[in-house]
């Protein structure tokens, strides 16, 4: 089973796999640079080699990257859109150099310009960076969002719209965030509501596009469109939703990573809990 957490790259990229291994991860998520800054020095050959060697020393079998939260590929502001596209291209470049298969990103925010405008700009942005990164093995994954503010991607239909408007849809996948879909109104708390939500995803987007899952409980109630992550079982989703995911054979080979508040000790406790849920027989 591919399961783990988002781990820090503090001290160097090569430290991330070691941190993940320490808490029992078989999959991790990382930023490839400081997510609070637009720019970063290009990766050196030494950095890449040290990261690869560190990864080989662990039991981690899958690494996914997440882009900077500063990036908005749906911005109606020309300068910010141009800056975001440049930064996203650099994020793709870094992930490709590190041989990371998936780069996860929040689609973007329309900032008052309207959802249709925002969705078109996101698709246009994807087309531009795909052209710049022709030949890359990397897939970029649209993350489901909570729909807070003017954030787009809170419905499966919106993600499908973006995919359909791109010129190379085969290079796109989806990352499902449990907190975000719950906040957006997709219930996964019971077996019937869970199956209904997954069936809807399959009908609209297709399960073949699901390449990663973020496992986060929600501090806020269903459908409020408020993005507040909580530790597993302590939020409004509760343990049953996560038990259903952990025992779903369709998701066995899909990397599932925590993005909850806390430190490595908290991550380990939550990972141990998730692993115990996977072994339970209802």
C-alpha positions as CSV (number, residue, x, y, z in Angstrom):
1,X,0.0,0.0,0.0
2,X,1.3,3.4,-0.9
3,X,0.7,5.6,2.1
4,X,2.5,8.5,3.8
5,X,2.5,12.2,4.4
6,X,3.7,15.6,3.1
7,X,7.2,15.9,4.6
8,X,9.5,18.9,4.9
9,X,12.6,19.4,2.6
10,X,14.2,21.5,5.3
11,X,18.0,20.9,5.2
12,X,17.8,19.7,1.6
13,X,15.7,17.6,-0.7
14,X,17.6,14.5,0.3
15,X,16.2,14.8,3.9
16,X,12.6,14.3,2.8
17,X,12.8,10.6,2.1
18,X,14.6,10.0,5.3
19,X,11.9,11.8,7.3
20,X,9.2,9.8,5.5
21,X,11.0,6.5,6.1
22,X,11.3,7.4,9.8
23,X,7.5,7.5,10.3
24,X,6.7,4.4,8.1
25,X,5.8,6.0,4.8
26,X,5.8,4.1,1.5
27,X,4.8,7.3,-0.3
28,X,5.6,11.0,0.4
29,X,4.6,14.4,-0.9
30,X,7.1,17.2,-1.1
31,X,7.6,20.8,-2.3
32,X,10.7,20.8,-4.6
33,X,11.5,24.4,-3.4
34,X,10.3,26.8,-0.7
35,X,6.5,27.2,-1.4
36,X,6.6,30.7,0.0
37,X,8.9,32.1,-2.6
38,X,8.4,32.6,-6.4
39,X,12.0,31.9,-7.4
40,X,14.6,29.2,-6.5
41,X,18.1,28.4,-7.8
42,X,18.0,25.6,-10.4
43,X,18.7,22.2,-9.0
44,X,22.3,21.1,-9.1
45,X,23.5,17.7,-10.3
46,X,24.7,17.1,-6.7
47,X,21.3,17.9,-5.2
48,X,19.5,15.6,-7.6
49,X,22.0,12.7,-7.0
50,X,21.8,13.1,-3.2
51,X,18.0,13.0,-3.3
52,X,18.0,9.9,-5.5
53,X,20.6,8.1,-3.3
54,X,18.6,9.0,-0.2
55,X,15.4,7.7,-1.7
56,X,17.0,4.4,-2.6
57,X,17.9,3.9,1.1
58,X,14.2,3.8,2.1
59,X,11.1,1.8,1.5
60,X,9.4,4.8,-0.2
61,X,8.1,3.6,-3.6
62,X,6.3,6.8,-4.7
63,X,7.0,10.5,-4.4
64,X,4.6,13.2,-5.5
65,X,5.3,16.9,-5.6
66,X,3.0,19.9,-4.9
67,X,3.5,23.3,-6.4
68,X,3.7,26.6,-4.6
69,X,0.4,28.1,-3.3
70,X,1.5,31.4,-4.7
71,X,0.7,30.2,-8.2
72,X,-2.6,31.1,-9.7
73,X,-3.1,29.7,-13.3
74,X,-6.6,31.3,-13.5
75,X,-5.6,34.8,-12.5
76,X,-7.3,37.6,-14.5
77,X,-4.4,39.9,-13.6
78,X,-2.0,39.8,-16.6
79,X,1.2,40.2,-14.6
80,X,0.3,37.6,-12.0
81,X,-0.9,35.1,-14.6
82,X,2.4,35.5,-16.5
83,X,4.4,35.1,-13.3
84,X,2.3,32.1,-12.3
85,X,2.9,30.4,-15.7
86,X,6.6,30.9,-15.5
87,X,6.7,29.6,-11.9
88,X,4.6,26.5,-12.8
89,X,6.9,25.7,-15.7
90,X,9.8,25.8,-13.3
91,X,7.9,23.5,-10.9
92,X,7.4,21.0,-13.7
93,X,11.0,21.3,-14.7
94,X,12.2,20.5,-11.1
95,X,9.8,17.6,-10.7
96,X,10.9,16.1,-14.0
97,X,14.6,16.4,-13.1
98,X,13.9,14.6,-9.8
99,X,12.0,11.9,-11.7
100,X,8.8,12.6,-9.8
101,X,5.8,11.2,-11.7
102,X,3.1,13.6,-10.5
103,X,3.0,17.3,-9.8
104,X,-0.2,18.3,-7.9
105,X,-1.7,21.8,-8.1
106,X,-4.8,23.7,-7.1
107,X,-6.4,24.7,-10.5
108,X,-6.7,28.4,-9.7
109,X,-8.9,31.3,-8.6
110,X,-10.9,33.6,-10.8
111,X,-10.6,36.6,-8.4
112,X,-14.0,38.0,-9.4
113,X,-13.6,37.7,-13.1
114,X,-16.2,34.8,-13.1
115,X,-15.9,31.0,-13.2
116,X,-16.0,30.6,-17.0
117,X,-13.2,33.1,-17.4
118,X,-11.1,31.4,-14.7
119,X,-11.6,27.9,-16.1
120,X,-10.6,29.0,-19.6
121,X,-7.5,30.7,-18.3
122,X,-6.5,27.6,-16.4
123,X,-6.8,25.4,-19.5
124,X,-4.9,28.0,-21.5
125,X,-2.1,28.0,-18.9
126,X,-1.9,24.2,-18.9
127,X,-1.6,24.2,-22.7
128,X,1.2,26.7,-22.6
129,X,3.2,24.8,-20.0
130,X,2.6,21.5,-21.8
131,X,4.1,23.0,-24.9
132,X,7.1,24.2,-23.0
133,X,7.5,20.7,-21.4
134,X,7.1,18.6,-24.5
135,X,8.4,15.1,-24.0
136,X,8.2,15.2,-20.2
137,X,7.2,11.9,-18.4
138,X,5.6,14.0,-15.6
139,X,1.8,14.2,-15.3
140,X,0.2,17.2,-13.6
141,X,-2.7,16.5,-11.3
142,X,-5.6,18.9,-10.8
143,X,-6.5,18.8,-7.1
144,X,-10.1,18.9,-6.0
145,X,-10.7,22.1,-4.0
146,X,-13.1,23.2,-1.3
147,X,-14.3,26.1,-3.4
148,X,-13.4,28.7,-0.7
149,X,-13.5,32.2,-2.0
150,X,-13.1,32.3,-5.8
151,X,-11.2,29.0,-5.9
152,X,-12.1,26.8,-8.9
153,X,-12.1,23.0,-9.1
154,X,-14.6,22.4,-6.3
155,X,-16.9,20.2,-8.5
156,X,-16.0,17.2,-10.5
157,X,-17.7,18.9,-13.5
158,X,-15.3,21.9,-13.3
159,X,-12.3,19.6,-13.3
160,X,-13.7,17.8,-16.4
161,X,-14.3,21.1,-18.1
162,X,-10.6,22.0,-17.6
163,X,-9.5,18.7,-18.9
164,X,-11.7,18.9,-21.9
165,X,-10.4,22.3,-22.8
166,X,-6.8,21.2,-22.9
167,X,-5.0,20.1,-26.0
168,X,-3.2,17.1,-24.4
169,X,-5.7,15.7,-21.8
170,X,-3.7,12.4,-21.7
171,X,-1.0,14.3,-19.7
172,X,-3.5,15.3,-16.9
173,X,-4.7,13.4,-13.9
174,X,-6.6,14.3,-10.7
175,X,-5.7,14.3,-7.0
176,X,-8.7,13.8,-4.7
177,X,-8.5,15.6,-1.4
178,X,-11.0,14.2,1.2
179,X,-11.3,17.4,3.2
180,X,-11.8,19.5,0.1
181,X,-14.5,17.3,-1.5
182,X,-16.3,17.1,1.8
183,X,-16.2,20.9,2.2
184,X,-17.5,21.1,-1.4
185,X,-20.5,18.9,-0.6
186,X,-19.4,15.4,-1.5
187,X,-20.2,13.1,1.5
188,X,-18.0,10.1,2.2
189,X,-19.1,9.4,5.8
190,X,-21.2,6.3,5.2
191,X,-20.8,3.4,2.8
192,X,-23.8,4.5,0.7
193,X,-22.7,8.2,0.5
194,X,-19.1,7.1,-0.2
195,X,-20.1,4.8,-3.0
196,X,-22.3,7.6,-4.5
197,X,-19.4,10.1,-4.4
198,X,-16.9,7.7,-6.0
199,X,-19.5,6.7,-8.6
200,X,-20.0,10.3,-9.4
201,X,-16.3,10.9,-9.8
202,X,-16.1,7.9,-12.1
203,X,-19.1,9.0,-14.2
204,X,-17.8,12.6,-14.6
205,X,-14.0,12.3,-14.7
206,X,-13.2,8.6,-14.8
207,X,-11.4,6.7,-12.1
208,X,-8.5,6.0,-14.5
209,X,-7.6,9.7,-14.0
210,X,-7.3,9.4,-10.2
211,X,-3.6,9.3,-9.5
212,X,-3.3,10.5,-5.9
213,X,-5.4,11.0,-2.7
214,X,-4.9,13.5,0.1
215,X,-6.2,12.0,3.3
216,X,-7.4,14.9,5.5
217,X,-10.3,15.1,7.9
218,X,-12.3,18.4,8.0
219,X,-12.7,20.9,10.8
220,X,-15.9,22.2,9.3
221,X,-19.2,20.7,8.3
222,X,-20.3,19.2,4.9
223,X,-20.7,21.6,2.1
224,X,-19.6,24.8,3.8
225,X,-16.8,25.3,1.3
226,X,-14.3,26.1,4.0
227,X,-10.8,24.5,3.7
228,X,-9.7,23.6,7.2
229,X,-7.8,20.3,7.6
230,X,-8.1,18.2,10.7
231,X,-6.3,15.1,12.0
232,X,-7.8,11.7,11.1
233,X,-11.0,10.9,13.0
234,X,-11.1,14.1,14.9
235,X,-13.0,16.1,12.3
236,X,-16.5,16.1,10.7
237,X,-15.7,13.2,8.3
238,X,-14.9,10.7,11.0
239,X,-13.2,7.3,10.9
240,X,-15.7,5.5,8.7
241,X,-14.9,7.6,5.6
242,X,-11.2,6.8,5.9
243,X,-11.9,3.1,6.6
244,X,-13.8,2.9,3.4
245,X,-11.0,4.5,1.4
246,X,-8.3,2.4,3.0
247,X,-10.2,-0.8,2.2
248,X,-11.2,0.1,-1.3
249,X,-9.3,-2.2,-3.7
250,X,-9.5,0.3,-6.5
251,X,-7.2,2.6,-4.6
252,X,-4.5,0.1,-3.3
253,X,-1.9,1.3,-5.8
254,X,-2.7,5.0,-5.6
255,X,-0.5,7.1,-3.3
256,X,-2.4,8.4,-0.3
257,X,-0.7,11.2,1.7
258,X,-1.6,13.1,4.8
259,X,-1.7,16.9,4.8
260,X,-2.8,17.4,8.4
261,X,-1.5,19.9,11.0
262,X,1.3,18.6,13.3
263,X,4.8,17.2,13.3
264,X,6.4,13.9,12.4
265,X,5.1,12.3,15.6
266,X,1.5,13.3,14.8
267,X,1.9,12.1,11.2
268,X,3.1,8.7,12.5
269,X,0.2,8.3,14.8
270,X,-2.2,9.1,12.0
271,X,-0.5,6.8,9.6
272,X,-0.6,3.9,12.2
273,X,-4.3,4.6,12.6
274,X,-4.9,4.5,8.9
275,X,-3.0,1.3,8.5
276,X,-5.1,-0.3,11.3
277,X,-8.2,0.8,9.6
278,X,-7.0,-1.0,6.4
279,X,-6.7,-4.3,8.3
280,X,-10.2,-4.1,9.8
281,X,-12.9,-6.4,8.5
282,X,-16.4,-4.9,8.8
